[in-house]
């Protein structure tokens, strides 16, 4: 039987506020356990919540970025469940009246096709604490530093049809929240976590199958693997005559499998009711418009501009606008050297290769945009060749001096004296009469041999264009 996969994602984004959603405690990552939890986070009797206005602004900022409906009146609710790291016995969330309503965003797949994915809602809620099991023999520890951290839960429509689409959607979300500066999106630290709702149905059917929810997946790679495994598991269950149980599952990356955690709860199980300690949040158009005016140029708009202004391909522009920091770095390089295409090649290939190899963010690049622009400028004015530039690029990692100083100190300046190059060419032709005869007999591939010999003789410093032209002329 042919099956169709149906996927919806619930993405929890930790907002980059200075303090928690309803208390003044810090949310800085990495603090000692329970050092960032005040009397409200500990749920001591009589403590009351106070809404963090900055978190509200960040939620509205996201809603505007995806063209969503903004909840001019939003309501916080109590979501009741009992777990050791939830001191109050309930989580403050939003149910029927979220801050952000329906919106959408477009994704681009590897084959170049675009697809619009609906966003059902994005609601604010507080995070729970964390249970620690590894450091305790026969017991668990509770760290409440994370309790109360502001989250924006972004819920998609079930519009995704493959793991590839799910990853593309997640990466697009990641890019947008980074552009908006509402979250660092650090999945390794839990700043962005994904729950994947997966079901399958016979191809052509309109009724949805029974879904499972795989919780707290914390990397793009694991999202893809977890979904693919769950789809395969459901197919095998149904084709063997079984039925899918609606449940919450966990992805085990070591075994590359999902396994059951508990039966899936429904809204009734949580006994939602409006939070009595918080009034409804009412905002007006002036509040929304003030936030709209602060929106940056977003990835899709920036990509279009890069294509039009810098004459880049859609692919090159798409790579460069992946993150706001990378796009800004690229534009600084172009401003320095004036060549948009050559800058795109160096930033997306050489620089990105260096960053990926060392697992560095662009902000941690040891080569500043202005220095890379200076290097490219020296290729443009024929001071060095593209090949020698790679040697200079490597030297720039260890040497903080100017590009010109590195070129001078290492004697890497390109030979552009036509007389000196002509002498090299004459020597190479004179020393290789057999290859000359082969070339003149029609074996044009031998030309590469002459280029290689001449470049070797010049220690890579001969201007390639001049060298090629002289060789062709002499070999005639």
N, C-alpha and C positions, 0 to 999 in steps of 0.2 A: 504494500500500500504506500502511496505517496502522502507524506505528511507536510503540513505547514506549521512553522514555528511562530508563536505569538509571544512577544516580550514587552514588558513594561518595566521601567526602572524607577526606583525611589532613591534619590541621591541626597545624602545628608551633607551639607556644606557648613563648616564651622566659620562663623563670621569673625572678621578680624577687629573686633572691638577691644578696648582696653580692659573692660570688666565684663562680668557675667550678665545674663539676660535680666535677672531680677535682683541682683545683689552687687555690691561694690567690690567683690573679690576679683583678683587678677586671673586671667586665663593663660598666662605665659606657660609655654610648654617646657617640661623637664624639671619642674620644681619637686622638692622632696614631698613624699606622700602626705596629704592632709595639711599642707601649709598654706593652701589657697582656698580654704573653705571657712566661711564665717558662720555666724549663728543662724542665718537664713538657710544657707546651704546644708547645714546640719539638721535643719527642721526643728529647731528648738521651739517650744510652745510660745505663741504670741508674736512670732516674727511675721512680717508682712512683705510682700513683693513690691518692688518699684521698677517699672519698665525702663529698660535702657533705650533711650530715644535714638541713639546712633544705630542700634540694631534695626530699628524700624526703618530708618532712612536707607540702610543697606538693602533691606528687603524690597522696598519701593524701587530703588535703583536697579535691582535685578529685573523686577517686573517691567520697567520701562524699556530695558535693553532687549527683551524678547517680545515686545509689543503686546504685553498681557494686560488684562483688566486689573485695575488697582482697586483693592477693597477700601472704599472711602470710610467704611465702618467695619472694623474687624473685631472679633471676639475671641478671647482666650478661654480654653476649656481645660477641665481636669480629666486626664486619661489615667484611670486607676489600674494599677497592677502592683504586685508585691515582689520585690527583689532586694537582695541585701544592699546593693549599691544605690538604692533609691530611697533615701531616708524618709521622705514625706509619705511614701506609699502611693504616690501619684506623680505624673509628669504633667507640667503645664504646657499645653499644645494648642492648636487651633483645628476645629473640625468643620463646621458649616460655613463660617465666615472668615476665610483666610485673608492675609494681607495681599496676596497675589492670586488672581484668578487665571482664567484660560489665556494661554499664549502659544507660541510656537517658535521653533528654530529649525534652520535647514542644515543638513549634513551633506558632505560630499564623500562618495565611496571611492575605492581604489580605481574602479573602471571609469571614473569621471562623472558618473550619474549623481544627480542631486535629489534629495528627498526631504520633504517637510515633516517634522515630527511634532505632534501636538503636546503641549504641556498642560496638564489638567489644572495644576495649582502649585503654589509654593507657599508653605506656611511656616511661621516661626514656632520654635519650641525649644525647651531647655534639654540639654544632654543629661544623661545619667552619670553616675560615678563609674569606677572601674574595679572589678574583682581581680585580685592577684592570686594566682594559684601556684606559680613556680617556686616562690621563695619560702614556702611554708610547708612543713612536714605534717600531713594529715589535717591541714586547716587552710583557710583562705583569708587573705587580707583585703581590706576595703580602702581604696584611695578615692576620696571625694573631691580632689582637685578639679576634676572635669565636671562634677555635678553642677548644673546651672549654666554651663557654657552655651552661648547662643547658637542655635542651629537654624538653617533654612532648609527645610525638606522640600525638594523639587520632585514632583510626581509627574511622570510622562503618561500620555495615552498609550494603550497597547498597540502602538503603530510600528514597532520594530519587528523585523522578520528574520533576523540572523544575528549571530554573535558579532559579525563584522559591523553591522549597523549599530548595535548597542555600543561598541567601542568607539565608533565614529561620533555618536551622540554624546558619549561621556567626555571625549576629548574636546568636543565643541563647547560643552558646558564648562569644562575646566579652563579653556581659553577665555571664555566670557567673564567668569568670576575673577580671573587674574587681571584682565583688562579693566574691570570695574573697581579693582582693588578692594573687594569686599571679603576676600579670603586668600590665603596663600596657596590653597589647593593641595597642600602637602599630604599625599595619600599615605605615605609611610608613617606619618605622625597622627593620622586619623582626622586630618582637617577636611578630607573628602572621602566619604564612604558610600558604598553602593549596595542596595538590595535589589536583586533581580527576580522579578515575577515571570515565570516561564510556564507556558502550556503548549501543547500541540493539538492539532485537529486534522482530520482528513482533508486533503487538498480540495478546495472548492466549497467547503462548508463555511457557513457564516457564524454558527454558534461556537462560542469559545469553549475550549476544553477546561478541565480542572487544572488549576495552577498551583505551583509550589513557589515559595519565596526563599531564595538563598540569601542569607544575611551577611552584612558587613564585609563585603569584598573590597580589598584595599589597593588594587592595582589594575591597570588596563589589561595586562596580560592575564591576570587571574579572572577578571570578568569574562574574557573570551573563553578561557578554559572551563570555568564553572558552567557557563551557559551551554557550551558544546557537550560537556559531560551530562548535564541534566536533560538535554534534548535526547541524547542517545539512550539514557536510562529510561525515560518515559516511553520512547518508541519500543524498547525491548519489553517493558511491562505490558503495554497494550497489545503488542503482537503476540505475546504469550498468553493472552486471554485475561490478564489482570486488569486492575483499575488504578487510576492515579488517586492518591489520597491528598487532600488539601492540607499542607503542612509547612512548617518552617524548617529549612535545611541549612546546613553549614558546609562550606567548601573547604576541604582539606588539601592544601597545596602540595604537601609532601607526598600524598597518595594520589593526587589529581582525581579526586572524587568528591561527590556531595554525599552527605549522610543526614539522616533525620535528627532534628533537635526536639521538636514538639509539634503537636497538632496546631494548625493555623487558627489564631484567634480571629474573631469578627468584632465589629464595632460594639455590639451588645456586651461582649465579654469585658470591655473596658469601662462600662458604665459612665460614658462621657456625660458631663454636665458643665454649664458655664462656671468659670472660676469666680467664686463669690468675692475674692479679695482684689479683683482687678476690674475696673470699669471697661466697657467697650472703648476701643481706640477709634476716634473720629478725626479724620484729616480732611483738608479742603484742597481745592485746585491750586491755590497759591503755594501750599506745602509741596505738592507734586511737581508743579512747574519749577520751583526753586531747585529741586533735585534734578529735573530733566536738563536744566541748563548746565549742570556739572558733568553730564555724561561725556566720556571720551569718545574718540573715533573708534568704533568697534571693528572686530576682525574682518567681517564681510565688506564693510565700507572701505577699510584700509586696503584690502586686497584689490578692489576695483580701482582705487586711486593709484596703487603701485603699478598696475597694468597700464593705466592711461598716462600717468605722469612719467614713469621710468621706463615704459615700453618693455616690461618684463612679461614672460609667459605666465599663464594662469598658475601653472605648477610652481614656478619660482616664487611668485608673489604669495601663493598659499603657504609655502614653507616659511617665508620670512615673517608672515603675520601670525604665526602660531602663538607667539607670546608678545605682549606689549613691549617687553624689554628688548627682545630680539629685533623687533621692527624699529624701535628707536635707535638701537645700535647701528643697524643697517643705514638708516637715514643719516646718521652722524658720519659714517664712513663715506657715503656719497657726497655729502657736503664738503668733506675734506679733499677728495680726489677728483670728483666731477664725472666719474664713469659709473653709471648705474648698473650696467650688465656685468662688468668685471667685478664690481663690489658684491653683487648678488652671488656670483660664483665663489668668491673667497669667503664670504660670510657663511653661505649655506653648505660649502664643502669643507674647506680647510678649517675654519673656525669651529663649525659644528662638530666636525670629526674630532678636534682636540677636546671640546667640551664633553662629548659623549664618551670618549675614551677614559677621561678622568672623572666622569660623573659629576661635572661642575655645572652650576647654573650660569647663565650669561652674566649675571651680576658679579660672579666670582672669576670672570675671565682675566687671565694675567696680561692679556693684550688689550689695551683700551682702543676704542673705536678710532680715535684720532691717529694713533700709531699705525693701525692697519691701513687707514686712509693714506698715510705717508708712504707706506710700503707699496701700495697699489699705484700711487703717483709716480714712483720710481720705475715701475714697469711701463707706465704710459709714456714717460719721457725717455725711454730706452736706456736709462742708467743701468738697469739690470733686466735680465730676461725673466719670463715666468718661472722657469726652472730654478734659476738662482734665487728668485724670490722665496721659494719654499725653504731654501737653506737659511735665508735671512729670517724667515718666520720662525723657524726652530731656534735660531740664536736669540730672538727677541724674548723667548721664554725665560732665559737666564740673564740676559743683558738688558738693563733698564735704560741704556743710553739711546740716543736718537737713531732712527733708521739709517740716516746718512753716515753716522759715526760707525755703525756696525758694518755697513758696506765698505767704508774706507779702511777700517782696521783689519778686515779680513781679506782685503784686496779682491772684492767681488764685482767691481765695476765692469760693466759690459764693454767689450771691444766693438767700437763702431767705426773705427778708422778703416775706410775701404781699402787702403793700400795694405794694411796689416792683414786684413781678411783675405785679400787677393793672394798674398804671399802664401798663406796657409793652404788655400785651395790649390795653388800651383804645386805645392809640395805633395799634397795628398794624391793629386792626379798623376804626378810623376812617379810616385812610389807604388802605384797600383795599376800598371798597364793592362793586366788581365781583366780586371773589373771594368776598365774603361772600354775595352773591346766588347765585353758583354753588354754594357749599357748601349753602346752605339749600334749593336746588333739587334736592339729592340727589347732587351731585358731591363725594363724600367725599374723593377723592384730593387735593382742594385743601387739606385740613387740613395736609398736610406743608408747604405753602407758608407758612401762618401760623406754624408752628413754626419754620421756617427764618428768617423775618423777625424773629420775636421773639428768637431766639437771637442773630441778628446784631446786633440792637439792644442786647442785654445783653453783647455781646462774648463769648458762649459761657458766661457765668457763671450764667445763670438755672437754678434747679433744674428738670431736665426733667420730673419727675413733677408738680410743682406747676404748671408752665407748661402741660402738657397738660390737666390737670384744669380750670384756669381758662379755657383756650381753649374747651374743649368746652362749659363752662357758659355762657360769654358768647355763643358762636356759636348757641346754641339760640334 
